[in-house]
Amino acid sequence: MHVPLRAHTSKADAFQYWQREDERIERIAKRVAESAACGSLATDPEQTPSHRGCGVTPRKDLFAAMHCADDESDAAMPLSMSRSRLNLNGAWKFKLVGSPEEVPPDFHKRNFDDTAWGAIDVPSNWQCRGSSDKPHYTNFEYPFPLHPPVVPRANPTGCYRTTFSFPERDSIKSRVLLHFGGVDSVFFCWLNGVFVGYGEDSKLSSEFDITSLCH
């Protein structure tokens, strides 16, 4: 936990300051709890999912893996040497928009034309890759207005596209899992134009079973 440096003129001043901070944090926690309680009254499961990821297989690199019965030794190898894991890190097609509402509606489809898009290294932070969205660091207050559950209209959203293939897929009878080592903060995933799932555990890994979608 990061604590901001602050000079106090006396012990009484320090006590009063931290007492106010405790009260402020308590008010924020109460607002979040009240918002969560209101959200739980909704009846549409699509709007208020009760889990941390849709289609996620519970489990900083990104890769796809073909899991076989004898994969234990292969799984212990470095990703670059693995026979059953395909490293998806590298240059992806990328477009940054100002909010989820501005995402191109068909960008997840196979025939979408992304030739005008730029490229970005995966993994990386787009804020550190020359985008219009600047990095924010704070250890004291939120860098945006806190009015849960309302999300600010300015909510930069990145769209990523890439392609991959398994050269030996036909000779290996196995499940295919798509592994995300960590995404900040919410992401939706499509493969071959089909919705795979989403994750909202920021910076935690997620896996999706994409066996039926690979062809």
C-alpha positions in Angstrom: 0.0 0.0 0.0 1.3 3.5 -0.9 0.8 6.2 1.6 1.3 9.8 0.6 3.9 11.9 2.5 2.3 14.6 4.6 3.8 16.9 7.2 1.8 17.5 10.4 2.3 20.3 12.9 1.3 18.2 15.9 0.1 14.7 16.9 -3.4 16.2 17.3 -3.2 17.4 13.7 -2.1 14.0 12.4 -4.8 12.2 14.4 -7.5 14.6 13.0 -6.2 14.1 9.4 -6.3 10.3 9.5 -9.6 10.4 11.3 -11.0 12.4 8.4 -9.4 9.9 5.9 -11.0 7.0 7.7 -14.4 8.7 7.5 -13.9 9.5 3.8 -13.0 5.9 3.0 -16.0 4.6 5.0 -18.3 6.9 3.0 -16.9 5.6 -0.3 -17.2 2.0 0.9 -20.8 2.6 1.9 -21.6 4.1 -1.6 -20.1 1.2 -3.3 -22.0 -1.3 -1.1 -25.3 0.6 -1.8 -24.6 0.6 -5.5 -23.9 -3.2 -5.5 -27.1 -3.8 -3.6 -29.1 -1.8 -6.1 -27.5 -3.7 -9.0 -28.3 -7.1 -7.4 -32.0 -6.2 -7.8 -31.7 -6.3 -11.6 -33.3 -9.3 -13.3 -31.4 -9.3 -16.6 -28.4 -11.7 -16.1 -26.8 -10.2 -19.2 -26.6 -6.9 -17.5 -25.6 -8.1 -14.0 -23.4 -11.2 -14.3 -22.9 -12.9 -11.0 -19.5 -14.2 -11.9 -16.1 -12.8 -12.7 -16.0 -14.0 -16.3 -18.3 -15.4 -18.9 -16.9 -18.6 -20.5 -13.7 -18.4 -18.4 -11.9 -21.6 -17.4 -10.8 -20.8 -13.8 -6.9 -20.9 -13.5 1.9 -11.8 -18.3 2.0 -13.8 -21.4 -0.7 -14.5 -23.9 -0.8 -17.9 -25.7 -3.0 -20.6 -27.0 -2.4 -24.2 -25.9 -3.3 -27.6 -27.1 -3.6 -29.8 -24.0 -2.7 -33.5 -24.5 -2.6 -36.3 -22.0 1.2 -36.3 -22.0 1.7 -32.5 -21.9 3.1 -32.4 -18.3 6.7 -32.2 -19.4 5.9 -29.9 -22.3 4.1 -27.5 -20.1 7.2 -27.1 -17.9 9.3 -26.0 -20.9 9.8 -22.3 -21.8 7.0 -21.0 -24.0 9.3 -20.6 -27.0 10.3 -24.3 -26.8 6.9 -25.8 -26.2 5.4 -28.1 -28.8 1.8 -27.7 -27.6 1.7 -24.0 -26.8 1.7 -21.2 -29.3 3.0 -17.8 -28.1 0.6 -15.1 -29.3 2.8 -12.2 -28.0 3.9 -9.8 -30.7 2.5 -7.1 -33.0 -1.3 -7.0 -33.0 -3.6 -4.7 -35.0 -4.8 -1.9 -32.7 -7.3 1.0 -32.6 -8.0 3.2 -29.6 -11.4 4.9 -29.2 -12.7 7.2 -26.6 -15.4 4.9 -25.1 -17.0 1.5 -25.6 -19.8 3.2 -27.5 -17.3 4.2 -30.2 -16.0 0.7 -30.9 -16.5 -0.3 -34.6 -19.5 -2.5 -34.5 -18.1 -5.3 -36.7 -14.5 -5.2 -35.7 -14.7 -8.7 -34.3 -15.8 -10.3 -37.6 -13.3 -12.2 -39.8 -13.8 -10.1 -42.9 -13.4 -6.7 -41.1 -11.0 -4.4 -42.9 -8.3 -3.3 -40.4 -5.7 -2.2 -42.9 -6.0 1.4 -41.7 -5.3 0.4 -38.1 -2.0 0.8 -36.4 -0.1 -1.9 -34.6 0.9 -2.4 -30.9 3.0 -4.8 -29.1 1.2 -7.4 -26.9 1.8 -7.4 -24.0 2.2 -3.6 -23.4 0.3 -0.6 -22.1 -1.2 1.6 -24.9 -0.6 4.7 -22.6 3.1 4.1 -23.0 2.9 3.6 -26.8 2.3 7.1 -27.9 -1.5 7.1 -27.8 -3.7 10.0 -26.9 -4.6 8.3 -23.6 -2.0 9.4 -21.0 -0.9 7.2 -18.1 -2.4 8.0 -14.7 -0.8 7.1 -11.4 -2.4 7.9 -8.1 -2.0 6.4 -4.6 -4.4 8.8 -3.0 -7.6 9.5 -5.0 -9.3 8.1 -8.1 -8.1 9.8 -11.3 -11.8 10.1 -12.4 -15.1 11.1 -10.8 -16.2 8.4 -8.4 -20.0 7.9 -8.7 -20.5 4.2 -8.6 -22.0 2.4 -10.5 -22.0 5.2 -13.1 -18.9 5.0 -15.4 -17.4 8.2 -16.9 -18.3 8.9 -20.5 -14.5 9.3 -21.2 -13.6 5.7 -21.0 -10.7 4.9 -23.4 -11.2 1.4 -25.0 -8.7 -0.5 -27.1 -9.6 -2.8 -30.0 -7.1 -5.6 -30.8 -7.0 -8.0 -33.7 -4.7 -10.8 -34.7 -4.6 -14.2 -36.4 -2.9 -17.5 -35.6 -2.9 -21.1 -36.6 -1.7 -24.5 -35.3 0.5 -26.2 -37.9 0.1 -29.6 -36.2 -3.5 -29.3 -35.1 -4.7 -32.1 -37.3 -2.3 -34.6 -35.9 -3.1 -33.8 -32.2 -6.4 -34.8 -30.7 -6.7 -32.3 -27.9 -8.5 -29.4 -26.4 -7.4 -25.9 -27.3 -7.3 -23.2 -24.6 -6.7 -19.5 -25.1 -4.8 -18.0 -22.2 -4.6 -14.4 -21.2 -1.9 -13.7 -18.6 -3.5 -10.4 -17.5 -5.7 -7.7 -19.0 -6.5 -4.3 -17.5 -9.3 -4.0 -16.7 -12.2 -5.6 -18.5 -12.0 -7.4 -21.9 -14.3 -9.2 -24.3 -13.0 -11.9 -26.6 -14.1 -13.1 -30.0 -12.7 -15.8 -32.2 -13.5 -16.3 -35.9 -16.4 -13.8 -35.4 -17.9 -15.8 -32.5 -18.1 -14.4 -29.0 -15.9 -16.5 -26.7 -16.3 -14.7 -23.3 -15.1 -11.9 -21.2 -13.1 -11.3 -18.0 -13.1 -8.5 -15.4 -10.4 -9.7 -13.0 -7.9 -7.0 -13.8 -4.3 -8.4 -14.1 -5.3 -11.9 -13.3 -5.1 -14.8 -15.8 -8.1 -16.1 -17.8 -8.5 -19.2 -20.0 -11.1 -20.0 -22.6 -11.9 -23.3 -24.2 -11.9 -22.5 -27.9 -11.7 -26.1 -29.3 -15.0 -25.9 -31.1 -14.1 -22.5 -32.7 -10.8 -23.5 -34.2 -10.9 -24.5 -37.9 
